[in-house]
Amino acid sequence: MFARIPLFFCSLLFITISLTAPLAVSAKGHSTVNFTQAELQRLKGHYSTKFGYLFIKAHKKFASVTVDGKFIRLIKKTDGRIYPQYKFLGLFPIKLGDMSFALRTRKGKKQVVMYSKKERRSRIVGQQFASKPIPQNWKNKLGHYKAKRIHGKAKINTIRLGILNNVLVAYVNNMHYPYPLLATSETSLYSPSAGHNSKQDIKISTKSSNKLLLEYDQNTLELTRTKI
C-alpha cells in the first residue's frame, strides 16, 4: 500500500490509454473521434494504481483525470486508442511519451495494463474499484497524524486521512498523491488491489482519543493526531 511514489507522477503524464489495442503504436496520422457512451461508462470510475488513487470522469464526448491539480483530457483517436491531452496553463501543449495502457477485464475486474515500446513488455499498474460508504467513525478520524514506528521497516513519518471523491484516502509523508482506503468496519480498513496483487489488509485500533495503531505488512506504527 505505502510504496514509494514517483515525485512528479511522470508515468501518468506520459501515458497513452487504450481500451482495445494490445500493443503500443504511434498516434501519428490518426485523427480524434468521439467516444461512445458505452466506452465512457466503461472507462469512468475509481482506480487504485501503483502511483496512488485516480478518478476518471466521463464527459459528453471525452474523459478526464486530474493528477496533482493538473487537468488531463483523455481523447479517443481513429486507431482505437485513448490519448492524454495536457496543456500547461491551459495554453501550451506538452509532448507526451510513448507508453500506452490497455483497460482489460479479468475475472470481472477492470485492470489497467501498461505497455512500453522501450521496454517491450507489459505490466499491470492499476485496477478499477467500487467505492463504499465511509463509516462515521472514520470521518471522525480525518486529519493529520505523526507516525512513530514500533515494529518493522516502514519509513513513514506523517499520514493525513482525508476524503476525495467520496473515497477515504491516506496521504503519506506529505505526498500529493493519495492511497485509497475502503472500510470493512468501524475499526478496519484495506487498500483495494492495484491489480498486480490482492487487497492489503490494514488493522487500526484506537489507543486513546487522539492515537491510533496502524498495522500492515509486518509493520506497526503509532499514529498521533496533530491537527484535524
N, CA, C and O of each residue as an XYZ file, in Angstrom:
912
protein
N       0.816     -1.205      0.000
C       0.000      0.000      0.000
C       0.852      1.259      0.000
O       0.666      2.140     -0.840
N       1.807      1.348      0.960
C       2.569      2.569      1.111
C       3.908      2.476      0.388
O       4.958      2.704      0.989
N       3.872      2.141     -0.902
C       5.086      2.066     -1.703
C       5.529      3.472     -2.067
O       4.750      4.418     -1.949
N       6.776      3.618     -2.508
C       7.306      4.911     -2.910
C       6.606      5.375     -4.173
O       6.382      4.581     -5.087
N       6.252      6.674     -4.236
C       5.554      7.226     -5.379
C       6.505      8.126     -6.151
O       7.233      8.900     -5.529
N       6.534      8.059     -7.507
C       7.367      8.953     -8.300
C       7.059     10.406     -7.958
O       5.894     10.763     -7.779
N       8.093     11.254     -7.862
C       7.962     12.601     -7.349
C       6.955     13.437     -8.109
O       6.134     14.120     -7.496
N       6.998     13.401     -9.417
C       6.102     14.237    -10.208
C       5.028     13.426    -10.915
O       4.346     13.934    -11.804
N       4.879     12.173    -10.525
C       3.834     11.328    -11.105
C       3.970     11.279    -12.614
O       2.980     11.258    -13.345
N       5.232     11.262    -13.073
C       5.508     11.388    -14.501
C       4.855     10.282    -15.322
O       4.426     10.508    -16.454
N       4.785      9.101    -14.750
C       4.248      7.988    -15.522
C       2.816      8.245    -15.979
O       2.395      7.747    -17.023
N       2.066      9.023    -15.196
C       0.683      9.286    -15.573
C       0.560     10.483    -16.496
O      -0.475     10.655    -17.139
N       1.588     11.314    -16.579
C       1.558     12.428    -17.508
C       2.070     12.021    -18.872
O       1.929     12.773    -19.836
N       2.660     10.846    -18.968
C       3.216     10.377    -20.223
C       2.544      9.092    -20.673
O       3.191      8.199    -21.219
N       1.248      9.004    -20.440
C       0.561      7.762    -20.783
C      -0.248      7.878    -22.052
O      -0.624      8.971    -22.477
N      -0.507      6.730    -22.651
C      -1.481      6.585    -23.718
C      -2.367      5.438    -23.313
O      -1.892      4.306    -23.217
N      -3.648      5.686    -23.070
C      -4.532      4.653    -22.573
C      -5.285      4.027    -23.729
O      -5.787      4.738    -24.600
N      -5.372      2.701    -23.747
C      -6.073      2.010    -24.820
C      -7.148      1.106    -24.246
O      -6.936      0.454    -23.224
N      -8.287      1.064    -24.892
C      -9.363      0.181    -24.447
C      -9.272     -1.179    -25.121
O      -9.730     -2.176    -24.563
N      -8.690     -1.233    -26.309
C      -8.734     -2.473    -27.062
C      -7.396     -2.908    -27.622
O      -7.141     -4.110    -27.698
N      -6.524     -1.986    -28.021
C      -5.313     -2.362    -28.729
C      -4.314     -3.035    -27.808
O      -4.082     -2.537    -26.707
N      -3.704     -4.162    -28.219
C      -2.805     -4.908    -27.355
C      -1.375     -4.401    -27.350
O      -0.611     -4.754    -26.452
N      -0.981     -3.576    -28.333
C       0.393     -3.121    -28.415
C       0.435     -1.605    -28.554
O      -0.502     -0.994    -29.068
N       1.533     -1.002    -28.090
C       1.679      0.435    -28.188
C       2.078      0.824    -29.609
O       2.998      0.238    -30.181
N       1.397      1.797    -30.170
C       1.731      2.271    -31.504
C       1.697      3.781    -31.502
O       1.142      4.387    -30.585
N       2.276      4.394    -32.504
C       2.314      5.834    -32.603
C       0.950      6.379    -32.972
O       0.197      5.738    -33.705
N       0.621      7.596    -32.451
C      -0.654      8.225    -32.763
C      -0.561      9.060    -34.030
O      -1.552      9.645    -34.468
N       0.626      9.117    -34.617
C       0.839      9.947    -35.793
C      -0.082      9.516    -36.924
O      -0.183      8.333    -37.248
N      -0.763     10.513    -37.529
C      -1.625     10.218    -38.662
C      -3.047      9.870    -38.285
O      -3.887      9.691    -39.167
N      -3.342      9.768    -36.997
C      -4.694      9.424    -36.559
C      -5.424     10.679    -36.097
O      -4.833     11.552    -35.461
N      -6.691     10.762    -36.414
C      -7.491     11.915    -36.025
C      -8.345     11.588    -34.807
O      -8.544     10.421    -34.472
N      -8.844     12.619    -34.156
C      -9.655     12.462    -32.958
C     -11.100     12.139    -33.316
O     -11.667     12.731    -34.235
N     -11.688     11.202    -32.588
C     -13.100     10.848    -32.777
C     -13.775     10.851    -31.412
O     -13.104     10.794    -30.381
N     -15.089     10.916    -31.407
C     -15.832     10.931    -30.152
C     -15.928      9.537    -29.546
O     -15.960      8.534    -30.259
N     -15.973      9.494    -28.228
C     -16.266      8.261    -27.517
C     -17.728      7.885    -27.716
O     -18.576      8.751    -27.931
N     -18.013      6.613    -27.644
C     -19.401      6.192    -27.500
C     -19.743      6.288    -26.018
O     -18.846      6.280    -25.175
N     -21.016      6.378    -25.696
C     -21.417      6.441    -24.299
C     -21.032      5.161    -23.556
O     -20.702      5.205    -22.371
N     -21.074      4.033    -24.245
C     -20.691      2.760    -23.617
C     -19.217      2.778    -23.232
O     -18.846      2.279    -22.170
N     -18.380      3.345    -24.082
C     -16.941      3.426    -23.785
C     -16.680      4.343    -22.600
O     -15.840      4.045    -21.751
N     -17.396      5.455    -22.544
C     -17.212      6.385    -21.432
C     -17.668      5.774    -20.116
O     -17.023      5.958    -19.084
N     -18.776      5.051    -20.153
C     -19.279      4.413    -18.937
C     -18.313      3.338    -18.447
O     -18.163      3.132    -17.243
N     -17.661      2.654    -19.386
C     -16.700      1.613    -19.020
C     -15.438      2.218    -18.424
O     -14.834      1.639    -17.522
N     -15.043      3.369    -18.922
C     -13.786      3.971    -18.502
C     -13.887      4.712    -17.179
O     -12.943      4.694    -16.389
N     -15.014      5.362    -16.926
C     -15.112      6.215    -15.742
C     -15.090      5.379    -14.460
O     -15.486      4.214    -14.453
N     -14.621      6.001    -13.383
C     -14.628      5.318    -12.100
C     -13.393      5.564    -11.264
O     -12.525      6.366    -11.610
N     -13.339      4.844    -10.144
C     -12.234      4.943     -9.194
C     -11.172      3.900     -9.542
O     -11.493      2.771     -9.914
N      -9.900      4.298     -9.414
C      -8.805      3.380     -9.726
C      -7.767      3.388     -8.609
O      -7.357      4.438     -8.115
N      -7.360      2.184     -8.231
C      -6.218      2.018     -7.343
C      -5.038      1.647     -8.224
O      -5.085      0.634     -8.922
N      -3.977      2.452     -8.202
C      -2.832      2.217     -9.081
C      -1.543      2.154     -8.283
O      -1.520      2.468     -7.093
N      -0.484      1.751     -8.940
C       0.824      1.725     -8.305
C       1.246      3.122     -7.892
O       2.119      3.283     -7.040
N       0.634      4.129     -8.490
C       1.010      5.516     -8.230
C       0.064      6.194     -7.245
O       0.282      7.344     -6.863
N      -0.983      5.486     -6.835
C      -1.936      6.072     -5.920
C      -3.352      6.021     -6.463
O      -3.667      5.209     -7.333
N      -4.207      6.901     -5.940
C      -5.630      6.909     -6.292
C      -5.892      7.832     -7.479
O      -5.362      8.941     -7.546
N      -6.717      7.359     -8.413
C      -7.140      8.167     -9.555
C      -8.648      8.049     -9.726
O      -9.243      7.013     -9.427
N      -9.250      9.120    -10.208
C     -10.678      9.096    -10.527
C     -10.868      9.630    -11.947
O     -10.560     10.788    -12.228
N     -11.373      8.783    -12.834
C     -11.599      9.174    -14.216
C     -13.054      9.591    -14.375
O     -13.971      8.833    -14.059
N     -13.249     10.802    -14.866
C     -14.583     11.351    -15.079
C     -14.991     11.197    -16.544
O     -14.157     11.286    -17.444
N     -16.268     10.969    -16.766
C     -16.806     10.887    -18.125
C     -17.548     12.180    -18.445
O     -18.420     12.612    -17.690
N     -17.192     12.789    -19.567
C     -17.875     13.986    -20.042
C     -18.736     13.585    -21.244
O     -18.920     12.397    -21.505
N     -19.247     14.546    -21.956
C     -20.151     14.229    -23.051
C     -19.433     13.516    -24.196
O     -19.971     12.572    -24.774
N     -18.222     13.964    -24.524
C     -17.503     13.399    -25.667
C     -16.086     12.939    -25.326
O     -15.382     12.421    -26.192
N     -15.660     13.122    -24.074
C     -14.313     12.728    -23.680
C     -14.304     12.381    -22.202
O     -15.302     12.563    -21.505
N     -13.173     11.880    -21.730
C     -12.985     11.586    -20.305
C     -11.845     12.447    -19.788
O     -11.117     13.054    -20.574
N     -11.686     12.502    -18.482
C     -10.602     13.299    -17.917
C     -10.152     12.710    -16.590
O     -10.880     11.966    -15.934
N      -8.930     13.067    -16.217
C      -8.384     12.689    -14.916
C      -7.579     13.876    -14.404
O      -6.900     14.545    -15.183
N      -7.648     14.140    -13.118
C      -6.872     15.227    -12.515
C      -5.738     14.628    -11.703
O      -5.971     13.834    -10.792
N      -4.516     15.007    -12.032
C      -3.327     14.491    -11.360
C      -2.557     15.653    -10.757
O      -2.047     16.508    -11.482
N      -2.471     15.686     -9.440
C      -1.759     16.753     -8.729
C      -2.249     18.129     -9.181
O      -1.457     19.047     -9.392
N      -3.561     18.252     -9.323
C      -4.139     19.523     -9.721
C      -4.105     19.810    -11.210
O      -4.587     20.855    -11.647
N      -3.544     18.901    -11.998
C      -3.438     19.097    -13.444
C      -4.584     18.367    -14.150
O      -4.762     17.161    -13.974
N      -5.350     19.096    -14.940
C      -6.475     18.528    -15.676
C      -5.966     17.901    -16.969
O      -5.396     18.585    -17.818
N      -6.178     16.593    -17.110
C      -5.726     15.868    -18.291
C      -6.945     15.327    -19.019
O      -7.703     14.529    -18.467
N      -7.129     15.757    -20.244
C      -8.242     15.295    -21.063
C      -7.848     13.986    -21.742
O      -6.743     13.878    -22.275
N      -8.721     13.006    -21.731
C      -8.488     11.731    -22.392
C      -9.340     11.693    -23.655
O     -10.569     11.739    -23.593
N      -8.675     11.608    -24.791
C      -9.374     11.645    -26.068
C      -9.149     10.347    -26.836
O      -8.133      9.670    -26.670
N     -10.105     10.026    -27.663
C     -10.031      8.808    -28.477
C      -9.633      9.174    -29.902
O     -10.042     10.208    -30.430
N      -8.814      8.292    -30.527
C      -8.416      8.510    -31.919
C      -8.836      7.332    -32.783
O      -9.281      6.298    -32.286
N      -8.682      7.514    -34.087
C      -9.194      6.526    -35.031
C      -8.458      5.197    -34.977
O      -8.916      4.223    -35.575
N      -7.332      5.126    -34.279
C      -6.646      3.843    -34.126
C      -7.232      3.031    -32.977
O      -6.724      1.958    -32.653
N      -8.307      3.543    -32.354
C      -8.955      2.832    -31.259
C      -8.349      3.112    -29.911
O      -8.763      2.521    -28.914
N      -7.376      4.001    -29.854
C      -6.691      4.303    -28.597
C      -7.193      5.585    -27.966
O      -7.843      6.411    -28.606
N      -6.872      5.724    -26.695
C      -7.212      6.930    -25.948
C      -5.904      7.606    -25.536
O      -5.014      6.974    -24.967
N      -5.805      8.899    -25.835
C      -4.575      9.625    -25.567
C      -4.800     10.753    -24.567
O      -5.829     11.426    -24.625
N      -3.852     10.974    -23.646
C      -3.957     12.097    -22.717
C      -3.581     13.391    -23.434
O      -2.637     13.429    -24.223
N      -4.324     14.431    -23.148
C      -4.084     15.734    -23.757
C      -3.929     16.743    -22.635
O      -4.883     17.035    -21.913
N      -2.728     17.272    -22.493
C      -2.456     18.202    -21.398
C      -1.845     19.489    -21.941
O      -0.962     19.460    -22.799
N      -2.330     20.616    -21.427
C      -1.801     21.915    -21.828
C      -1.373     22.682    -20.586
O      -2.173     22.901    -19.676
N      -0.117     23.087    -20.552
C       0.416     23.857    -19.440
C      -0.277     25.215    -19.396
O      -0.328     25.930    -20.397
N      -0.812     25.561    -18.220
C      -1.581     26.788    -18.026
C      -2.796     26.849    -18.944
O      -3.368     27.915    -19.169
N      -3.185     25.675    -19.476
C      -4.332     25.624    -20.356
C      -4.068     26.153    -21.748
O      -4.995     26.281    -22.549
N      -2.810     26.464    -22.050
C      -2.478     27.091    -23.335
C      -1.410     26.355    -24.127
O      -1.510     26.232    -25.347
N      -0.384     25.864    -23.432
C       0.790     25.345    -24.119
C       0.816     23.818    -24.070
O       0.988     23.237    -22.998
N       0.647     23.161    -25.228
C       0.656     21.693    -25.258
C       2.005     21.131    -24.819
O       3.052     21.670    -25.180
N       1.983     20.054    -24.043
C       3.198     19.364    -23.622
C       3.250     18.016    -24.317
O       2.293     17.244    -24.262
N       4.363     17.736    -24.965
C       4.518     16.485    -25.696
C       4.530     15.314    -24.721
O       5.216     15.349    -23.700
N       3.765     14.282    -25.047
C       3.663     13.108    -24.194
C       4.529     11.984    -24.729
O       4.930     12.003    -25.892
N       4.819     11.003    -23.882
C       5.724      9.920    -24.253
C       5.046      8.802    -25.020
O       3.923      8.948    -25.503
N       5.756      7.667    -25.125
C       5.291      6.574    -25.983
C       4.751      5.376    -25.206
O       4.545      4.308    -25.782
N       4.515      5.547    -23.886
C       3.911      4.461    -23.138
C       2.426      4.385    -23.445
O       1.803      5.402    -23.749
N       1.859      3.204    -23.371
C       0.431      3.043    -23.622
C      -0.176      2.140    -22.570
O       0.511      1.355    -21.916
N      -1.496      2.276    -22.426
C      -2.210      1.484    -21.448
C      -3.399      0.795    -22.111
O      -3.965      1.309    -23.076
N      -3.768     -0.359    -21.591
C      -4.968     -1.049    -22.052
C      -5.858     -1.331    -20.856
O      -5.372     -1.732    -19.798
N      -7.143     -1.126    -21.015
C      -8.103     -1.451    -19.965
C      -8.731     -2.793    -20.305
O      -9.498     -2.903    -21.262
N      -8.405     -3.812    -19.520
C      -8.907     -5.148    -19.806
C      -9.709     -5.672    -18.621
O      -9.540     -5.218    -17.490
N     -10.571     -6.618    -18.894
C     -11.375     -7.229    -17.841
C     -10.887     -8.651    -17.592
O     -10.831     -9.472    -18.508
N     -10.538     -8.927    -16.349
C     -10.091    -10.269    -15.958
C     -10.794    -10.650    -14.672
O     -10.687     -9.957    -13.660
N     -11.514    -11.760    -14.721
C     -12.274    -12.247    -13.575
C     -13.209    -11.173    -13.029
O     -13.368    -11.021    -11.818
N     -13.817    -10.438    -13.942
C     -14.772     -9.417    -13.554
C     -14.165     -8.109    -13.104
O     -14.900     -7.186    -12.755
N     -12.829     -7.994    -13.099
C     -12.147     -6.787    -12.655
C     -11.565     -6.042    -13.854
O     -10.977     -6.651    -14.748
N     -11.732     -4.736    -13.863
C     -11.159     -3.906    -14.921
C      -9.750     -3.501    -14.517
O      -9.560     -2.732    -13.575
N      -8.771     -4.019    -15.231
C      -7.369     -3.783    -14.915
C      -6.718     -2.895    -15.967
O      -7.046     -2.963    -17.152
N      -5.791     -2.062    -15.509
C      -5.031     -1.193    -16.400
C      -3.669     -1.838    -16.646
O      -2.891     -2.054    -15.717
N      -3.399     -2.139    -17.904
C      -2.133     -2.760    -18.288
C      -1.282     -1.734    -19.025
O      -1.752     -1.096    -19.966
N      -0.051     -1.576    -18.608
C       0.849     -0.622    -19.257
C       1.792     -1.341    -20.213
O       2.394     -2.359    -19.873
N       1.904     -0.789    -21.411
C       2.835     -1.297    -22.411
C       3.894     -0.239    -22.668
O       3.588      0.950    -22.749
N       5.135     -0.672    -22.795
C       6.230      0.241    -23.070
C       6.972     -0.209    -24.313
O       7.478     -1.330    -24.363
N       7.043      0.664    -25.329
C       7.777      0.336    -26.549
C       9.265      0.170    -26.242
O       9.940     -0.679    -26.825
N       9.763      0.989    -25.323
C      11.183      0.935    -24.984
C      11.528     -0.359    -24.268
O      12.525     -1.003    -24.593
N      10.701     -0.748    -23.286
C      10.971     -1.956    -22.516
C      10.469     -3.208    -23.208
O      10.904     -4.311    -22.876
N       9.550     -3.061    -24.177
C       8.983     -4.180    -24.926
C       8.348     -5.222    -24.004
O       8.510     -6.426    -24.204
N       7.638     -4.750    -23.014
C       6.932     -5.653    -22.118
C       5.719     -4.937    -21.539
O       5.574     -3.724    -21.689
N       4.858     -5.689    -20.881
C       3.658     -5.108    -20.287
C       3.590     -5.471    -18.812
O       4.192     -6.447    -18.364
N       2.846     -4.664    -18.070
C       2.644     -4.948    -16.652
C       1.349     -4.298    -16.177
O       0.908     -3.288    -16.724
N       0.761     -4.883    -15.169
C      -0.464     -4.348    -14.597
C      -0.089     -3.244    -13.612
O       0.745     -3.442    -12.728
N      -0.712     -2.087    -13.775
C      -0.373     -0.953    -12.911
C      -1.585     -0.384    -12.168
O      -1.436      0.536    -11.364
N      -2.780     -0.920    -12.426
C      -3.930     -0.385    -11.726
C      -5.177     -1.223    -11.938
O      -5.229     -2.092    -12.808
N      -6.184     -0.935    -11.117
C      -7.441     -1.666    -11.221
C      -8.583     -0.793    -10.719
O      -8.441     -0.062     -9.738
N      -9.717     -0.881    -11.405
C     -10.892     -0.124    -11.008
C     -11.534     -0.772     -9.779
O     -11.514     -1.994     -9.629
N     -12.102      0.058     -8.904
C     -12.797     -0.475     -7.731
C     -14.060      0.341     -7.468
O     -14.187      1.481     -7.916
N     -14.977     -0.257     -6.743
C     -16.223      0.412     -6.380
C     -16.071      1.058     -5.006
O     -15.540      0.447     -4.079
N     -16.533      2.279     -4.884
C     -16.447      2.961     -3.597
C     -17.478      2.395     -2.620
O     -18.464      1.781     -3.028
N     -17.236      2.609     -1.325
C     -18.142      2.144     -0.277
C     -18.453      3.307      0.656
O     -17.667      4.250      0.753
N     -19.586      3.249      1.342
C     -19.892      4.298      2.323
C     -18.812      4.355      3.395
O     -18.281      3.327      3.815
N     -18.497      5.568      3.831
C     -17.473      5.755      4.862
C     -18.153      5.830      6.227
O     -18.946      6.740      6.469
N     -17.857      4.894      7.115
C     -18.475      4.930      8.449
C     -18.151      6.234      9.168
O     -17.084      6.814      8.965
N     -19.070      6.690     10.005
C     -18.883      7.945     10.724
C     -17.638      7.919     11.595
O     -16.981      8.944     11.781
N     -17.311      6.737     12.134
C     -16.120      6.618     12.971
C     -14.864      7.048     12.223
O     -13.978      7.673     12.805
N     -14.781      6.713     10.922
C     -13.605      7.099     10.135
C     -13.670      8.558      9.727
O     -12.632      9.203      9.581
N     -14.858      9.086      9.541
C     -14.986     10.516      9.265
C     -14.495     11.326     10.459
O     -13.925     12.406     10.298
N     -14.722     10.794     11.661
C     -14.264     11.477     12.871
C     -12.751     11.429     13.031
O     -12.184     12.197     13.809
N     -12.099     10.539     12.306
C     -10.649     10.381     12.442
C      -9.871     11.105     11.346
O      -8.654     10.952     11.252
N     -10.549     11.880     10.530
C      -9.850     12.625      9.488
C      -8.895     13.634     10.112
O      -9.188     14.205     11.163
N      -7.758     13.854      9.470
C      -6.802     14.820      9.978
C      -5.365     14.385      9.778
O      -5.083     13.406      9.086
N      -4.461     15.129     10.397
C      -3.019     14.895     10.266
C      -2.511     14.073     11.453
O      -2.897     14.300     12.600
N      -1.641     13.117     11.146
C      -1.067     12.251     12.173
C       0.449     12.178     12.043
O       0.999     12.161     10.942
N       1.097     12.135     13.180
C       2.531     11.887     13.231
C       2.739     10.407     13.513
O       2.136      9.858     14.436
N       3.589      9.759     12.725
C       3.782      8.310     12.849
C       5.058      7.983     13.625
O       6.117      8.568     13.398
N       4.919      7.034     14.543
C       6.067      6.524     15.290
C       6.170      5.030     15.031
O       5.232      4.288     15.321
N       7.284      4.583     14.495
C       7.452      3.165     14.170
C       7.700      2.366     15.439
O       8.596      2.671     16.225
N       6.885      1.337     15.616
C       7.040      0.434     16.753
C       7.707     -0.863     16.316
O       8.540     -1.421     17.030
N       7.323     -1.334     15.123
C       7.887     -2.583     14.602
C       7.916     -2.515     13.081
O       7.010     -1.964     12.454
N       8.978     -3.087     12.492
C       9.072     -3.138     11.046
C      10.047     -2.115     10.481
O      10.798     -1.474     11.216
N      10.017     -1.978      9.172
C      10.964     -1.101      8.485
C      10.275      0.014      7.704
O      10.905      0.660      6.867
N       9.015      0.243      7.963
C       8.276      1.269      7.238
C       8.884      2.648      7.481
O       9.145      3.024      8.624
N       9.106      3.394      6.412
C       9.662      4.740      6.505
C       8.536      5.762      6.350
O       8.461      6.495      5.364
N       7.672      5.783      7.350
C       6.534      6.691      7.341
C       6.667      7.651      8.511
O       6.802      7.232      9.661
N       6.628      8.944      8.207
C       6.735      9.966      9.240
C       5.402     10.629      9.546
O       5.092     10.925     10.700
N       4.619     10.858      8.503
C       3.325     11.505      8.687
C       2.268     10.854      7.796
O       2.584     10.297      6.745
N       1.024     10.932      8.227
C      -0.116     10.453      7.444
C      -1.256     11.452      7.616
O      -1.531     11.922      8.720
N      -1.904     11.760      6.515
C      -3.107     12.588      6.589
C      -4.271     11.813      6.014
O      -4.227     11.379      4.863
N      -5.313     11.637      6.809
C      -6.522     10.976      6.345
C      -7.497     12.019      5.828
O      -7.782     13.005      6.508
N      -8.006     11.798      4.626
C      -8.948     12.734      4.030
C      -9.978     12.012      3.187
O      -9.986     10.783      3.119
N     -10.841     12.771      2.549
C     -11.866     12.221      1.668
C     -11.740     12.892      0.307
O     -11.680     14.118      0.211
N     -11.700     12.080     -0.738
C     -11.571     12.577     -2.104
C     -12.561     11.816     -2.978
O     -12.494     10.590     -3.066
N     -13.473     12.526     -3.621
C     -14.495     11.889     -4.463
C     -15.275     10.816     -3.691
O     -15.597      9.755     -4.226
N     -15.570     11.122     -2.418
C     -16.310     10.216     -1.533
C     -15.554      8.918     -1.242
O     -16.165      7.899     -0.920
N     -14.242      8.956     -1.353
C     -13.387      7.822     -1.021
C     -12.417      8.249      0.082
O     -11.806      9.314     -0.003
N     -12.278      7.425      1.108
C     -11.311      7.689      2.162
C      -9.906      7.467      1.605
O      -9.636      6.433      0.994
N      -9.012      8.436      1.813
C      -7.668      8.341      1.254
C      -6.636      8.695      2.319
O      -6.936      9.385      3.293
N      -5.409      8.205      2.112
C      -4.299      8.499      3.011
C      -3.164      9.132      2.228
O      -2.685      8.572      1.241
N      -2.740     10.302      2.677
C      -1.569     10.965      2.105
C      -0.383     10.644      3.007
O      -0.405     10.952      4.199
N       0.644     10.030      2.443
C       1.781      9.561      3.233
C       2.983     10.485      3.038
O       3.343     10.825      1.911
N       3.598     10.884      4.155
C       4.807     11.717      4.116
C       4.636     12.971      3.261
O       5.539     13.345      2.513
N       3.484     13.614      3.374
C       3.209     14.872      2.680
C       3.222     14.758      1.161
O       3.368     15.763      0.466
N       3.071     13.545      0.643
C       2.972     13.372     -0.801
C       1.650     13.960     -1.302
O       0.679     14.056     -0.551
N       1.627     14.347     -2.568
C       0.418     14.908     -3.160
C      -0.521     13.826     -3.678
O      -1.673     14.111     -4.008
N      -0.041     12.589     -3.752
C      -0.809     11.526     -4.380
C      -1.297     10.544     -3.321
O      -0.488      9.849     -2.707
N      -2.603     10.478     -3.098
C      -3.136      9.677     -2.001
C      -3.345      8.208     -2.360
O      -3.425      7.845     -3.534
N      -3.431      7.377     -1.330
C      -3.780      5.971     -1.481
C      -5.247      5.795     -1.093
O      -5.681      6.366     -0.093
N      -6.019      5.024     -1.851
C      -7.417      4.798     -1.491
C      -7.550      3.781     -0.367
O      -6.760      2.842     -0.268
N      -8.555      3.977      0.476
C      -8.830      3.065      1.577
C     -10.320      2.768      1.599
O     -11.140      3.664      1.402
N     -10.669      1.507      1.839
C     -12.061      1.106      1.963
C     -12.279      0.490      3.339
O     -11.450     -0.280      3.825
N     -13.389      0.832      3.952
C     -13.679      0.346      5.300
C     -14.495     -0.937      5.257
O     -15.467     -1.047      4.510
N     -14.086     -1.898      6.065
C     -14.867     -3.120      6.233
C     -15.679     -3.068      7.529
O     -16.635     -3.821      7.714
N     -15.276     -2.162      8.417
C     -15.992     -1.982      9.683
C     -15.603     -0.629     10.261
O     -14.902      0.153      9.618
N     -16.057     -0.362     11.461
C     -15.719      0.887     12.136
C     -14.251      0.948     12.532
O     -13.732      2.029     12.812
N     -13.570     -0.206     12.560
C     -12.179     -0.223     13.027
C     -11.226     -0.895     12.047
O     -10.064     -1.121     12.386
N     -11.683     -1.216     10.855
C     -10.830     -1.944      9.916
C     -10.894     -1.334      8.520
O     -11.966     -0.983      8.026
N      -9.729     -1.216      7.899
C      -9.604     -0.682      6.549
C      -8.761     -1.616      5.701
O      -7.993     -2.420      6.228
N      -8.905     -1.511      4.392
C      -7.961     -2.171      3.496
C      -7.758     -1.299      2.265
O      -8.609     -0.484      1.909
N      -6.622     -1.490      1.632
C      -6.314     -0.771      0.399
C      -6.708     -1.654     -0.770
O      -6.194     -2.767     -0.876
N      -7.606     -1.209     -1.665
C      -8.029     -2.057     -2.783
C      -6.872     -2.393     -3.703
O      -5.937     -1.606     -3.851
N      -6.938     -3.557     -4.317
C      -5.862     -4.057     -5.154
C      -5.595     -3.139     -6.339
O      -6.519     -2.582     -6.932
N      -4.320     -2.990     -6.674
C      -3.920     -2.267     -7.880
C      -3.821     -3.224     -9.058
O      -3.317     -2.859    -10.121
N      -4.307     -4.461     -8.867
C      -4.367     -5.420     -9.958
C      -3.257     -6.440     -9.968
O      -3.454     -7.573    -10.406
N      -2.071     -6.043     -9.480
C      -0.937     -6.962     -9.512
C      -0.827     -7.783     -8.239
O       0.029     -8.661     -8.133
N      -1.696     -7.498     -7.269
C      -1.690     -8.292     -6.030
C      -3.081     -8.252     -5.422
O      -3.974     -7.579     -5.938
N      -3.259     -8.965     -4.339
C      -4.545     -8.967     -3.658
C      -4.647     -7.738     -2.771
O      -3.676     -7.005     -2.584
N      -5.838     -7.527     -2.228
C      -6.004     -6.383     -1.340
C      -5.082     -6.525     -0.135
O      -4.757     -7.633      0.291
N      -4.674     -5.397      0.396
C      -3.791     -5.416      1.559
C      -4.580     -5.020      2.792
O      -5.094     -3.904      2.877
N      -4.675     -5.929      3.744
C      -5.425     -5.642      4.947
C      -4.680     -4.660      5.843
O      -3.460     -4.730      5.990
N      -5.430     -3.753      6.432
C      -4.882     -2.761      7.346
C      -5.703     -2.816      8.622
O      -6.924     -2.660      8.588
N      -5.049     -3.033      9.724
C      -5.747     -3.079     11.007
C      -5.445     -1.796     11.776
O      -4.290     -1.393     11.919
N      -6.499     -1.174     12.262
C      -6.343      0.054     13.037
C      -7.173     -0.058     14.309
O      -8.354     -0.401     14.279
N      -6.530      0.237     15.404
C      -7.233      0.240     16.685
C      -6.998      1.570     17.379
O      -5.997      2.239     17.122
N      -7.896      1.950     18.239
C      -7.805      3.227     18.937
C      -7.096      3.049     20.279
O      -7.522      2.253     21.116
N      -6.024      3.790     20.472
C      -5.293      3.733     21.740
C      -5.827      4.765     22.727
O      -5.891      4.526     23.933
N      -6.211      5.926     22.178
C      -6.795      6.982     23.010
C      -7.582      7.895     22.074
O      -7.784      7.564     20.906
N      -8.019      9.028     22.579
C      -8.847      9.916     21.774
C      -8.106     10.483     20.563
O      -8.730     10.850     19.568
N      -6.778     10.554     20.648
C      -6.008     11.131     19.533
C      -4.885     10.225     19.038
O      -3.983     10.677     18.333
N      -4.941      8.945     19.408
C      -3.903      7.999     18.982
C      -4.521      6.773     18.316
O      -5.529      6.239     18.777
N      -3.892      6.336     17.219
C      -4.302      5.129     16.511
C      -3.121      4.196     16.390
O      -1.968      4.623     16.454
N      -3.413      2.911     16.214
C      -2.375      1.921     15.980
C      -2.594      1.358     14.582
O      -3.637      0.770     14.297
N      -1.609      1.541     13.716
C      -1.691      1.095     12.331
C      -0.810     -0.128     12.140
O       0.380     -0.096     12.451
N      -1.398     -1.212     11.626
C      -0.665     -2.452     11.387
C      -0.871     -2.907      9.948
O      -2.006     -3.074      9.502
N       0.231     -3.107      9.218
C       0.141     -3.595      7.846
C       1.487     -4.173      7.433
O       2.540     -3.643      7.788
N       1.439     -5.256      6.687
C       2.637     -5.843      6.087
C       3.802     -5.959      7.071
O       4.916     -5.533      6.769
N       3.546     -6.531      8.238
C       4.552     -6.753      9.267
C       5.126     -5.455      9.831
O       6.230     -5.445     10.374
N       4.381     -4.370      9.702
C       4.774     -3.091     10.282
C       3.711     -2.642     11.284
O       2.515     -2.842     11.073
N       4.160     -2.049     12.348
C       3.262     -1.481     13.351
C       3.695     -0.050     13.637
O       4.856      0.206     13.953
N       2.766      0.865     13.525
C       3.066      2.276     13.778
C       2.006      2.884     14.688
O       0.821      2.564     14.594
N       2.457      3.760     15.559
C       1.550      4.517     16.404
C       1.312      5.869     15.742
O       2.261      6.587     15.427
N       0.056      6.211     15.533
C      -0.301      7.466     14.894
C      -0.909      8.411     15.910
O      -1.894      8.079     16.570
N      -0.321      9.586     16.033
C      -0.813     10.588     16.965
C      -1.342     11.771     16.185
O      -0.614     12.386     15.405
N      -2.609     12.091     16.394
C      -3.196     13.193     15.630
C      -2.622     14.522     16.106
O      -2.603     14.824     17.299
N      -2.155     15.307     15.137
C      -1.571     16.618     15.459
C      -2.550     17.747     15.187
O      -2.526     18.774     15.866
N      -3.421     17.557     14.182
C      -4.465     18.540     13.906
C      -5.519     17.918     13.008
O      -5.264     16.942     12.303
N      -6.706     18.503     13.048
C      -7.806     17.997     12.249
C      -7.713     18.544     10.830
O      -8.558     18.232      9.991
